[in-house]
């Protein structure tokens, strides 16, 4: 399954393990809760989805790489204690609390969370001496006599043996105590994350043109050559920062993240063209509806990959603009509630100061628990700043209405830019496949799809309907061909011409 489906499976598992009956007992007792074993090749997002899950469920997250642990750090150190039995005193060895379990209790004390996920990465790379202890923990959730707190779910992860020489295959006894979820790379699923995460437009359009270069691991004379989703993600982030700092990305930079020289060099060439198209095509003019005849002529005469790159630039601009609109919408929804509540308080200064402090504490709590996603952190910072501004305002309600007016202008400008892009594509491409690609990508991007759903876009709905008719026509043709084939004797199927 893909990583998105794996995430859904883990979320459902956590919900089931945390469910209680009417008497307050866990419906699945802790010792019967099979730890999840998320198996998949490196760099597909196994670790990333764990923070997403914790954030979405509002629970804690503690992550450990098991390759860094010894028998002592996992089990605890032995200590000698005296116990009495029927009048006789004996020396008995016990263990101090495991470093892992101690960290769980420490996180609970700091953050106040009661439930969480203990994520043990690279579980199938542990040493032979640690294996018996880990097997006991996976079944009974106990390290050295100390138990994992109830309400904490064990999720483990590892790579298949072909990707890591240190991997040891688990035997049937071990696997029979785990809930195996196998994940594999999927470009379409990754694109959903990429749009929401602001992945660089050059990366997105390059992979759309050459999807075979999304994920690849090969054996070569000098060792492994590989490209992973993590590599593209991290490269995207450094490209964005380099551009902001005015540093020119080069081939050597690409090779530091894309460990396949052929693909790294190919992307470096594409990136230079993409960057050139950004200035040549004057994207801001297309958005504002002021594209001149020279731009239109060049676009009409361009090769398909150049046209696709231009579509990528336009979609990247829309994604950035829509992200701002949707974030502001979410912020104003929070502020509207606060402004309404403030009218019941005589001291609005103290009220908004208190709201700002609540946001700071929430950010601190989520950070301590490991459940603070980048998106949530951005929103809490924005809310803190907004409440501080409200605290200093002479009239918070008037300030809020001013923000609403600015927001409406943002929405109006974004809608106009959508319309201008469709008008440009209609003028240049006519009814060509480029407009269908535009419609498809707008629907695939969760942000632009949310914007269109909330604020509308007549041009999108017009072509979306045509796209649905086209797809249905293809389906009908395929169904007719299947029926026709079924009516022909097997020995005649696939033959053409007359006898």
C-alpha positions, 0 to 999 in steps of 0.5 A, a space after each residue: 500500500 502507499 504511505 497515505 493508506 499506511 497512515 490511515 491504517 495506523 490512525 485507525 489502529 491507535 484509535 482502536 487501542 485507545 478505545 475504552 468500554 463503558 466501565 473505562 477499561 481498554 477494549 483491547 488490553 495493553 498486552 493484547 495490543 500488537 505493536 505496529 511494524 511499518 515496513 518500507 524502503 527508505 525515504 518514503 515518509 515513514 517518520 514524517 507520517 508519525 508526527 502528522 498522526 500525533 498532531 492530528 490525534 492530539 497525542 504525544 510522540 516519542 521517537 527513538 532509533 533503535 540502532 543507537 541502543 544497547 542492552 543496558 539503555 533499553 533494559 536499564 542497569 542492574 542493581 542489587 536489592 535485599 528481599 526477605 522470604 520466610 525470615 531469610 534475606 536474599 540479594 535480588 537483582 533488579 533494574 533501573 528504569 529503561 532510558 526509553 521508558 524514562 523518556 516517556 514518563 518525562 514527556 508526560 510530566 512536561 507536556 501533560 499528555 496522557 496518551 501517545 505513540 512510542 515510535 521505535 525506528 529501525 527496529 529490525 537493525 537491533 543487536 543480537 543481545 537486544 533481541 530477546 529483550 525487545 521480543 519481551 517488550 513487544 509482547 508485554 510492553 515491559 523493559 526490565 520490570 518497568 511497564 510502558 504506561 497504558 495509553 501509549 501505543 508502540 509503533 515500529 518501523 524498518 527497511 526491507 533487507 535489500 535496502 540495509 545490510 544491517 537488517 536482520 529478518 524477524 522470525 515467525 515468533 516475533 512477526 506473530 506478535 506484530 501488526 505488519 503494514 507494508 508501504 511502498 513509494 507512490 508519486 501521486 500520493 507524494 504530490 498531495 503532500 508536496 502541494 500542501 508542503 510547498 514543494 518547489 515547482 521545479 521538482 513537481 513539474 520535473 517529476 510529472 514529466 519524468 515520473 520514473 525518476 521519483 524513486 529509484 535504488 540501484 546497485 552500481 560498481 561504486 555502491 548504491 545509487 538512489 533517489 528517494 522522496 526524502 531526497 526530493 523533499 530536502 532538495 526542494 527546501 534548500 532550493 527555496 532558501 538558496 533562491 531567497 538568499 540569492 545563491 545560485 543552485 548548481 549541479 553539485 548541490 543537486 548531487 548532494 540530495 539526489 544520489 544518482 548522478 544521471 538524474 541529478 545532472 538531468 534535474 540540474 539542466 531542467 532547473 536552469 530552464 525552469 528558472 529561465 522560464 520564470 523570467 522569460 514568461 513573466 508569470 506575474 503578467 499572465 496572472 494579472 491578465 497583461 500577457 503580451 503577444 510575444 509571450 503568447 506566441 512563444 508559448 504557442 510555439 514551445 515544445 510540450 515540456 516547456 509548456 508544461 514547465 510554464 503550467 508548473 510556474 503558474 500553478 506554483 504561483 496560485 498555490 502560494 497565493 491560495 495558501 496565504 488566503 486559506 491561512 488568513 481565513 483560518 486565522 480570521 475564524 479564530 479572531 472572530 470568536 475571540 472578538 465576540 467573546 471580548 465584548 463580554 469583558 470590561 478589560 479587553 487588554 487583559 483578555 487579548 493578553 490572556 489569549 496570546 498567552 494561551 497560544 504560547 502555552 499551547 505551542 509549548 505544550 505541543 512542542 514538548 509532546 512531539 505533536 507540533 506540526 509545522 502548519 499548527 506552529 505557523 498558525 499559533 505564531 500568527 494567532 499570538 501576533 494577532 492577539 497582541 495587536 488586538 491587545 494594543 488596538 483602541 477598537 479591536 472590533 474595528 481592527 477585525 473588520 479592517 482585516 476582513 476587508 483586506 481578506 476579501 480583497 485577497 480572495 477577489 485578487 486570487 479569483 481574478 488570477 484563476 480567471 486570467 490563467 484560464 483566459 491565457 490558456 484558452 487563448 494560447 492552447 485552445 481546447 488542447 490537452 494543456 487546459 485538461 492538465 491545468 484542471 487536473 492539477 488544480 484538483 490534485 492540489 488540496 489547497 487550490 481544490 479547497 479554494 475553488 470549493 470555498 470561493 468558486 471558479 466558473 472556468 474550472 467547473 466548465 472544463 472539469 465538466 468537459 474532463 468528466 465527459 471525456 473520461 466517461 467517453 474513454 470508459 465507454 469505449 473501453 467497455 464496448 471493446 471488452 464486449 466486442 472481444 467477448 463476442 469473438 471466439 478466443 482463437 479469432 481475438 486480436 486478428 485483423 483483416 479479411 481472410 
